[in-house]
Amino acid sequence: MKKIVIPAVYSLLVVASIFALSFTNNKGKPFNSPSSSPKIQVAILLDVSNSMDGLIDQAKAQLWNMVSVMGKAKCNGVEPQIEIALYEYGRTTNSKSAGYVKLISPFTRDLDKLSKHLFSLTTQGGDEYCGQVIYTSLKDLQWDDARDNYKVIFIAGNEDFLQGNLLYTKACDEAKKKGVIVNTIYCGDRLQGIKEHWNLNSECGDGSFTVINQQHKIEDIPTPYDSLIMVLNEKLNGTYIAYGALGASSFETQAKVDKLNDNMSKSAAVKRTTVKGNSKLYNNSSWDLVDAYKGDVKVIETLDTKTLPAHLKNKSKEELKVIVKDMDTKRTVIQKEIATNNSKRETFIATAKSKSTTKNVATLETEIEKTIKLQAKRYKMVIQ
């Protein structure tokens, strides 16, 4: 019988292939390989039981500040992609078998929809199962596989952290497996937060434990630049061209969320506008033709013109290209003006705060900003 001789080089290749496969996940990606682009994923878990109205109000306002802070991050000169998810817990009308936990939004870059969800939250008495909501968010959300990305959970609430049948240690183990940092924010006195075990999860998850005054109204410092920024916001909205099945409703949502934030406070409206002024943070290619064209110039060729605004439906493809390019140019100019005026605004506010004798109060906004700036450094992310 003739022996089959396998060349040594071929044998080495087979062994190398098996070895490589042993270090990949079920998607065929190396577990610890750098992702093609850096990413920040944030899951916000909010207690919506009674007495948490102040927390929800702070969350509505702090969204734009959080996004703005993360938008200043750079990893090896590259700006990370930002995704945010939202859960509520502690509402009796949510499923008891799910631990009264409900997903409000999976990871998304659609900031209009996320803000709209925040404004729809209401409070109702119930049991707050912290371990359950952390574990659920870790299991159900699409966390990125790369270990070099900043993946973080912020859970805020009060009452005892150890409520429910699912132990916080199980959630901690899952967080470690996925490389997710868990930060706990207790609404109330620090000593009371420790008595109610809110410091335990941060210790096992390499995160932070902090306390806030959820009833504190965030100081709204008026500046000479607020009115101009809001005028620029109106001009910016005029550069959007709705298209596709989601076009008309998404355009309406944009205006509605503008109004919701404006009704809440001038500061929230201005901060939202500054985020809208950053094309990398605020991108609506799924419904805005200007953003879509920047990502894919072929989008106009396959466009269903019936979904366009009435004054554009009868335009030729070439005419549409000219219009879209013109809107893009106008938008870029407006966004630069927003950034310039916001820089002056931030300087004005910083100066005013330095002269103020009012004691600084820890809020959801201040603590999340502080935590993000510190923890992002672990992932070679620099926040200007």
ZAVEXVEX-396823 format. One record per residue (C-alpha): residue number from 1; residue in three letters; x, y, z. Coordinates in pm, whole numbers, plus 32768, in hexadecimal, padded with zeros to 4 digits. Example, Ala and Ser with C-alpha at 12.3 -4.5 7.8 and 13.67 -1.06 7.14 Angstrom:
% residues 2
NULUM  resi  resn     X     Y     Z
NULUM     1   ALA  84CE  7E3E  830C
NULUM     2   SER  8557  7F96  82CA
This chain:
% residues 384
NULUM  resi  resn     X     Y     Z
NULUM     1   MET  8000  8000  8000
NULUM     2   LYS  808D  814F  7F98
NULUM     3   LYS  80C5  8249  80B2
NULUM     4   ILE  8033  83A6  8091
NULUM     5   VAL  8135  84A9  80ED
NULUM     6   ILE  80B1  85F9  8166
NULUM     7   PRO  81A6  8712  8120
NULUM     8   ALA  822A  87B7  825D
NULUM     9   VAL  81C2  8911  81EB
NULUM    10   TYR  805C  889F  81B5
NULUM    11   SER  8056  87FE  830F
NULUM    12   LEU  80C9  8941  83AD
NULUM    13   LEU  7FBA  8A03  82F7
NULUM    14   VAL  7EAC  8916  8375
NULUM    15   VAL  7F29  8930  84DA
NULUM    16   ALA  7F3C  8AAB  84C1
NULUM    17   SER  7DD8  8ABB  843C
NULUM    18   ILE  7D52  89E7  855A
NULUM    19   PHE  7E13  8AB9  8654
NULUM    20   ALA  7D87  8BFB  85C3
NULUM    21   LEU  7C22  8B78  85CB
NULUM    22   SER  7C44  8B23  873A
NULUM    23   PHE  7C72  8C95  8783
NULUM    24   THR  7B45  8D14  86C5
NULUM    25   ASN  79DF  8D43  8731
NULUM    26   ASN  78B4  8CA9  8685
NULUM    27   LYS  78B2  8DC5  858B
NULUM    28   GLY  7A11  8D71  8515
NULUM    29   LYS  7AAA  8EAA  85B1
NULUM    30   PRO  7BD7  8E9B  8698
NULUM    31   PHE  7B66  8ED5  8801
NULUM    32   ASN  7C63  8FE2  8853
NULUM    33   SER  7CB0  906F  86FE
NULUM    34   PRO  7C8F  91E8  86D2
NULUM    35   SER  7B46  9240  862D
NULUM    36   SER  7B51  92EA  84DA
NULUM    37   SER  7AF1  942F  8584
NULUM    38   PRO  7AE2  9488  86F6
NULUM    39   LYS  798F  9481  879E
NULUM    40   ILE  78EB  94FB  88DD
NULUM    41   GLN  77B6  943D  894D
NULUM    42   VAL  76E9  94C2  8A6F
NULUM    43   ALA  75BD  941D  8B12
NULUM    44   ILE  74F0  94FD  8BFB
NULUM    45   LEU  7416  9446  8CF8
NULUM    46   LEU  731B  9528  8DA6
NULUM    47   ASP  7245  94E4  8ED6
NULUM    48   VAL  70E3  9558  8E80
NULUM    49   SER  7041  9509  8FCF
NULUM    50   ASN  6F9E  9619  90A1
NULUM    51   SER  7077  9744  9107
NULUM    52   MET  7150  9722  8FCF
NULUM    53   ASP  70B2  983E  8F07
NULUM    54   GLY  71E2  9916  8F4E
NULUM    55   LEU  72CB  9807  8ECC
NULUM    56   ILE  720B  97EB  8D87
NULUM    57   ASP  720D  9966  8D59
NULUM    58   GLN  7385  996B  8D89
NULUM    59   ALA  73AA  984C  8C8F
NULUM    60   LYS  72E4  990E  8B8A
NULUM    61   ALA  73CE  9A35  8BAB
NULUM    62   GLN  7515  9979  8BD9
NULUM    63   LEU  74F6  98A8  8A9A
NULUM    64   TRP  757F  99C0  89C1
NULUM    65   ASN  7698  9A15  8AB0
NULUM    66   MET  76FF  98A6  8AC1
NULUM    67   VAL  76FF  9882  8947
NULUM    68   SER  77BC  99CB  8923
NULUM    69   VAL  78C8  9958  8A1A
NULUM    70   MET  78F2  9807  896C
NULUM    71   GLY  78FA  98BC  881F
NULUM    72   LYS  7A3D  9964  8889
NULUM    73   ALA  7AE9  9813  88B7
NULUM    74   LYS  7BFC  979D  87D0
NULUM    75   CYS  7CAC  964E  87C6
NULUM    76   ASN  7DF7  965E  870A
NULUM    77   GLY  7D71  978F  8657
NULUM    78   VAL  7C2B  96E4  85F2
NULUM    79   GLU  7AD6  974E  867A
NULUM    80   PRO  7A18  9624  870C
NULUM    81   GLN  78BE  95C1  8698
NULUM    82   ILE  77C3  95F7  87B1
NULUM    83   GLU  769B  9516  87FF
NULUM    84   ILE  75A8  9540  8921
NULUM    85   ALA  74A2  9453  89AE
NULUM    86   LEU  7392  9495  8AAE
NULUM    87   TYR  72E0  93B6  8BAC
NULUM    88   GLU  71E0  9401  8CB8
NULUM    89   TYR  71AC  9331  8DF1
NULUM    90   GLY  70C8  933D  8F22
NULUM    91   ARG  6F77  9365  8E71
NULUM    92   THR  6E67  9277  8EEA
NULUM    93   THR  6DBC  926E  8D97
NULUM    94   ASN  6EF4  91D5  8CFB
NULUM    95   SER  6F0F  905A  8CF2
NULUM    96   LYS  6F42  8FC0  8E49
NULUM    97   SER  6FF2  8E94  8DB0
NULUM    98   ALA  70EA  8F86  8D0F
NULUM    99   GLY  712D  9029  8E61
NULUM   100   TYR  7062  9161  8E0A
NULUM   101   VAL  7170  91B7  8D0D
NULUM   102   LYS  7124  9248  8BB6
NULUM   103   LEU  71FF  929E  8A8C
NULUM   104   ILE  71A7  93FB  8A14
NULUM   105   SER  72AE  9411  8902
NULUM   106   PRO  73C0  9322  888B
NULUM   107   PHE  7512  93B4  882D
NULUM   108   THR  74CF  94CE  873C
NULUM   109   ARG  7568  9601  869C
NULUM   110   ASP  740E  9696  8661
NULUM   111   LEU  741F  97A8  8768
NULUM   112   ASP  72CC  983E  870F
NULUM   113   LYS  721A  96F6  8754
NULUM   114   LEU  72E3  96C0  8893
NULUM   115   SER  728C  9819  8918
NULUM   116   LYS  711F  97E2  88C0
NULUM   117   HIS  7124  969D  898A
NULUM   118   LEU  71B7  9752  8AB6
NULUM   119   PHE  70A2  9854  8AAE
NULUM   120   SER  6F9E  973E  8AA5
NULUM   121   LEU  7017  96A2  8BED
NULUM   122   THR  6F34  96C3  8D1C
NULUM   123   THR  6F50  9644  8E82
NULUM   124   GLN  6E85  9540  8F39
NULUM   125   GLY  6EBB  9480  907E
NULUM   126   GLY  6F5E  932C  9068
NULUM   127   ASP  707D  9245  90C8
NULUM   128   GLU  71D6  92A9  904C
NULUM   129   TYR  72A2  9178  8FEA
NULUM   130   CYS  73F9  9205  8F9C
NULUM   131   GLY  74AB  90BB  8F68
NULUM   132   GLN  739B  9052  8E75
NULUM   133   VAL  73A6  9189  8D9B
NULUM   134   ILE  7522  9185  8D88
NULUM   135   TYR  7526  9015  8D29
NULUM   136   THR  740D  9042  8C2B
NULUM   137   SER  74C0  9163  8B82
NULUM   138   LEU  7602  9099  8B70
NULUM   139   LYS  7558  8F68  8AD9
NULUM   140   ASP  7465  900F  89EB
NULUM   141   LEU  7521  9138  895B
NULUM   142   GLN  760E  910E  8834
NULUM   143   TRP  7752  915E  88E9
NULUM   144   ASP  7881  917B  8806
NULUM   145   ASP  7975  9057  881D
NULUM   146   ALA  7AB0  912B  881C
NULUM   147   ARG  7B50  9154  8972
NULUM   148   ASP  7BF9  9299  890C
NULUM   149   ASN  7AAE  9355  88F7
NULUM   150   TYR  7A18  941B  8A18
NULUM   151   LYS  78DD  9360  8A7F
NULUM   152   VAL  7829  93E4  8BAF
NULUM   153   ILE  76E8  93CD  8C7B
NULUM   154   PHE  765D  94E3  8D54
NULUM   155   ILE  754E  9471  8E43
NULUM   156   ALA  749E  957B  8F12
NULUM   157   GLY  7398  9556  9022
NULUM   158   ASN  7359  952A  9195
NULUM   159   GLU  72D5  941B  9282
NULUM   160   ASP  739D  92E2  92D2
NULUM   161   PHE  7484  926E  91BD
NULUM   162   LEU  7458  9100  921C
NULUM   163   GLN  72E3  90E4  91D4
NULUM   164   GLY  726D  8FCC  90EF
NULUM   165   ASN  72C9  8E61  90BA
NULUM   166   LEU  73F2  8E9B  8FD4
NULUM   167   LEU  752F  8EE0  909A
NULUM   168   TYR  7600  900B  9031
NULUM   169   THR  7732  8F25  9025
NULUM   170   LYS  769C  8E6D  8EFC
NULUM   171   ALA  767A  8FB9  8E46
NULUM   172   CYS  77E1  900E  8EA9
NULUM   173   ASP  7864  8EC9  8E16
NULUM   174   GLU  77B0  8F10  8CD0
NULUM   175   ALA  783D  9072  8CC7
NULUM   176   LYS  799F  8FEE  8CEF
NULUM   177   LYS  796B  8EF1  8BD7
NULUM   178   LYS  7901  9004  8AE8
NULUM   179   GLY  79F9  9109  8B62
NULUM   180   VAL  78E6  91F8  8BD0
NULUM   181   ILE  791B  92F2  8CEC
NULUM   182   VAL  77F3  9319  8DD9
NULUM   183   ASN  77C7  9467  8E8B
NULUM   184   THR  76C4  9495  8F9E
NULUM   185   ILE  761F  95E3  8FEC
NULUM   186   TYR  7558  95F7  912D
NULUM   187   CYS  744F  9704  9149
NULUM   188   GLY  7476  9783  92AA
NULUM   189   ASP  756B  978B  93CC
NULUM   190   ARG  76B9  96D7  939F
NULUM   191   LEU  76AD  961A  94E9
NULUM   192   GLN  754A  95AC  949D
NULUM   193   GLY  75BD  9535  9347
NULUM   194   ILE  76CA  9461  93EB
NULUM   195   LYS  75CF  93D7  94E5
NULUM   196   GLU  74F7  9374  93BE
NULUM   197   HIS  7621  92CA  9315
NULUM   198   TRP  7649  93AB  91E4
NULUM   199   ASN  77C3  93A3  920F
NULUM   200   LEU  77D7  9227  91E4
NULUM   201   ASN  77A0  920E  906E
NULUM   202   SER  7897  9321  901A
NULUM   203   GLU  79A1  926A  90E1
NULUM   204   CYS  7974  9120  9028
NULUM   205   GLY  794C  91C3  8ED5
NULUM   206   ASP  7A76  92AF  8EE5
NULUM   207   GLY  7989  93D4  8EC7
NULUM   208   SER  7931  94FE  8FA0
NULUM   209   PHE  783A  9534  90B8
NULUM   210   THR  77B5  9694  90DC
NULUM   211   VAL  7689  974A  9168
NULUM   212   ILE  75B4  9865  90DD
NULUM   213   ASN  749A  9949  9146
NULUM   214   GLN  7392  98E1  904C
NULUM   215   GLN  72A9  99FB  90B5
NULUM   216   HIS  73A4  9B0E  9068
NULUM   217   LYS  7345  9BF0  8F47
NULUM   218   ILE  7473  9C1A  8E66
NULUM   219   GLU  74E0  9D85  8E60
NULUM   220   ASP  7486  9E2E  8D19
NULUM   221   ILE  758E  9F3C  8CE0
NULUM   222   PRO  751A  A026  8BCA
NULUM   223   THR  7626  A09A  8AD8
NULUM   224   PRO  7639  A19B  89BE
NULUM   225   TYR  765A  A07D  88C4
NULUM   226   ASP  751D  9FB7  8914
NULUM   227   SER  7430  A074  882E
NULUM   228   LEU  7523  A06B  870A
NULUM   229   ILE  7556  9EF3  8731
NULUM   230   MET  73DE  9EBD  872D
NULUM   231   VAL  73BE  9F91  85F2
NULUM   232   LEU  74CD  9EB8  8556
NULUM   233   ASN  7405  9D86  85BD
NULUM   234   GLU  72DE  9DFD  84EE
NULUM   235   LYS  73C5  9E36  83C4
NULUM   236   LEU  745D  9CDF  83F7
NULUM   237   ASN  7306  9C39  83F2
NULUM   238   GLY  72C9  9CDF  82A3
NULUM   239   THR  73E3  9C16  8205
NULUM   240   TYR  733D  9AC3  823D
NULUM   241   ILE  7294  9A10  811B
NULUM   242   ALA  71B3  98F4  818B
NULUM   243   TYR  71A7  97BE  80AF
NULUM   244   GLY  713B  9654  80C0
NULUM   245   ALA  7034  95A7  8195
NULUM   246   LEU  70BA  9645  82D5
NULUM   247   GLY  70F3  979F  8245
NULUM   248   ALA  6FBB  9864  829C
NULUM   249   SER  6F88  97D0  83F9
NULUM   250   SER  70FA  97F5  8455
NULUM   251   PHE  70FC  995E  83E1
NULUM   252   GLU  6FD1  999D  84C5
NULUM   253   THR  707F  98EB  85E4
NULUM   254   GLN  71AD  99CE  85BD
NULUM   255   ALA  70D0  9B01  85E6
NULUM   256   LYS  700D  9A64  8705
NULUM   257   VAL  7149  9A0C  87C7
NULUM   258   ASP  71CA  9B6F  878E
NULUM   259   LYS  708E  9BF3  8831
NULUM   260   LEU  7096  9AF8  8951
NULUM   261   ASN  71F6  9B62  89AF
NULUM   262   ASP  71AB  9CD3  8980
NULUM   263   ASN  707B  9CB9  8A65
NULUM   264   MET  714F  9C0E  8B6A
NULUM   265   SER  7263  9D14  8B7A
NULUM   266   LYS  7329  9DFE  8A9E
NULUM   267   SER  7465  9D46  8B02
NULUM   268   ALA  73DD  9BF5  8A8B
NULUM   269   ALA  7372  9C8D  8940
NULUM   270   VAL  74C6  9D2E  8907
NULUM   271   LYS  7585  9BF2  8963
NULUM   272   ARG  74AC  9B2B  8873
NULUM   273   THR  74F9  9C26  875F
NULUM   274   THR  766F  9C0A  879C
NULUM   275   VAL  7656  9A91  8770
NULUM   276   LYS  758A  9AC3  8632
NULUM   277   GLY  76A5  9BA4  85BF
NULUM   278   ASN  7797  9A7F  85C7
NULUM   279   SER  7769  99AC  848E
NULUM   280   LYS  7824  9885  8524
NULUM   281   LEU  773D  9877  8651
NULUM   282   TYR  75F8  98D3  85A9
NULUM   283   ASN  75C8  9814  8466
NULUM   284   ASN  7473  97C9  83CE
NULUM   285   SER  74CE  9710  8290
NULUM   286   SER  73A4  9626  82C0
NULUM   287   TRP  72B1  9741  8271
NULUM   288   ASP  7375  9879  820B
NULUM   289   LEU  73EB  9883  80A1
NULUM   290   VAL  750F  996C  80EE
NULUM   291   ASP  75AA  9882  81EE
NULUM   292   ALA  7555  9753  8116
NULUM   293   TYR  75FE  97E9  7FE1
NULUM   294   LYS  773C  982F  80A6
NULUM   295   GLY  774A  96C1  8103
NULUM   296   ASP  76E8  9638  7FAE
NULUM   297   VAL  76D8  9710  7E74
NULUM   298   LYS  760C  9601  7DC7
NULUM   299   VAL  74E4  9636  7EAF
NULUM   300   ILE  7442  9730  7DC3
NULUM   301   GLU  7452  963B  7CA0
NULUM   302   THR  7375  953F  7D58
NULUM   303   LEU  729F  9642  7E07
NULUM   304   ASP  7123  962C  7E02
NULUM   305   THR  70D7  979A  7DBA
NULUM   306   LYS  6F70  976C  7E2F
NULUM   307   THR  6FF3  976B  7F97
NULUM   308   LEU  7093  98C3  7F71
NULUM   309   PRO  6FF3  9A0D  7FE1
NULUM   310   ALA  6EF2  9A8F  7EE7
NULUM   311   HIS  6FD5  9B9D  7E54
NULUM   312   LEU  70DF  9A9A  7DF9
NULUM   313   LYS  7012  9978  7D73
NULUM   314   ASN  7027  99E8  7C08
NULUM   315   LYS  7198  9A3D  7C09
NULUM   316   SER  7285  9976  7B2F
NULUM   317   LYS  739A  98A8  7BCC
NULUM   318   GLU  749E  99A4  7B59
NULUM   319   GLU  73D6  9AC5  7BEA
NULUM   320   LEU  73B9  9A0B  7D34
NULUM   321   LYS  7531  99D9  7D42
NULUM   322   VAL  7568  9B50  7D1C
NULUM   323   ILE  7466  9B9E  7E2A
NULUM   324   VAL  74F7  9A9B  7F1C
NULUM   325   LYS  765A  9B1A  7EEC
NULUM   326   ASP  75E4  9C7E  7F25
NULUM   327   MET  7533  9C18  8069
NULUM   328   ASP  7669  9B60  80DB
NULUM   329   THR  773D  9C97  80A6
NULUM   330   LYS  7644  9D6F  8165
NULUM   331   ARG  7632  9C71  8280
NULUM   332   THR  77AB  9C66  82A4
NULUM   333   VAL  77BA  9DE1  82C7
NULUM   334   ILE  76A1  9DE3  83CA
NULUM   335   GLN  7740  9CC9  8491
NULUM   336   LYS  7889  9D83  84A0
NULUM   337   GLU  77D2  9EB8  8520
NULUM   338   ILE  7725  9DE7  862B
NULUM   339   ALA  7874  9D55  869A
NULUM   340   THR  7917  9EAD  86A8
NULUM   341   ASN  77FF  9F45  8775
NULUM   342   ASN  77E9  9E18  8859
NULUM   343   SER  795B  9E34  88A5
NULUM   344   LYS  7923  9F9D  890F
NULUM   345   ARG  77F1  9F33  89D6
NULUM   346   GLU  78B3  9E28  8A94
NULUM   347   THR  79C3  9F23  8AE8
NULUM   348   PHE  78BC  A01A  8B66
NULUM   349   ILE  781B  9F0E  8C43
NULUM   350   ALA  7969  9E97  8CCD
NULUM   351   THR  79C1  9FFC  8D2D
NULUM   352   ALA  786C  A032  8DD0
NULUM   353   LYS  788E  9EF1  8E99
NULUM   354   SER  79EB  9F4F  8F0E
NULUM   355   LYS  7960  A091  8FA0
NULUM   356   SER  782C  9FF0  9038
NULUM   357   THR  7817  9FB5  91AE
NULUM   358   THR  770C  9EAA  9182
NULUM   359   LYS  777D  9D52  91F3
NULUM   360   ASN  779E  9C56  90DB
NULUM   361   VAL  7693  9B46  90F1
NULUM   362   ALA  76CA  99EA  9066
NULUM   363   THR  75C8  9996  8F5A
NULUM   364   LEU  75A0  9885  8E59
NULUM   365   GLU  7646  996B  8D5B
NULUM   366   THR  7777  99C4  8E2B
NULUM   367   GLU  77BA  9861  8EA1
NULUM   368   ILE  7793  97B8  8D4F
NULUM   369   GLU  7873  98BE  8CAE
NULUM   370   LYS  797C  9893  8DBB
NULUM   371   THR  7971  9717  8DA4
NULUM   372   ILE  7985  970B  8C28
NULUM   373   LYS  7AB3  97F2  8C20
NULUM   374   LEU  7B6C  971A  8D1D
NULUM   375   GLN  7B12  95C4  8C95
NULUM   376   ALA  7B45  9611  8B24
NULUM   377   LYS  7CBA  9636  8B6D
NULUM   378   ARG  7CCB  94C0  8BB0
NULUM   379   TYR  7C7C  9489  8A42
NULUM   380   LYS  7D7C  9580  89BB
NULUM   381   MET  7C64  967A  897D
NULUM   382   VAL  7CB6  97E6  89B6
NULUM   383   ILE  7B96  98D7  89FA
NULUM   384   GLN  7BF2  9A3D  89B0
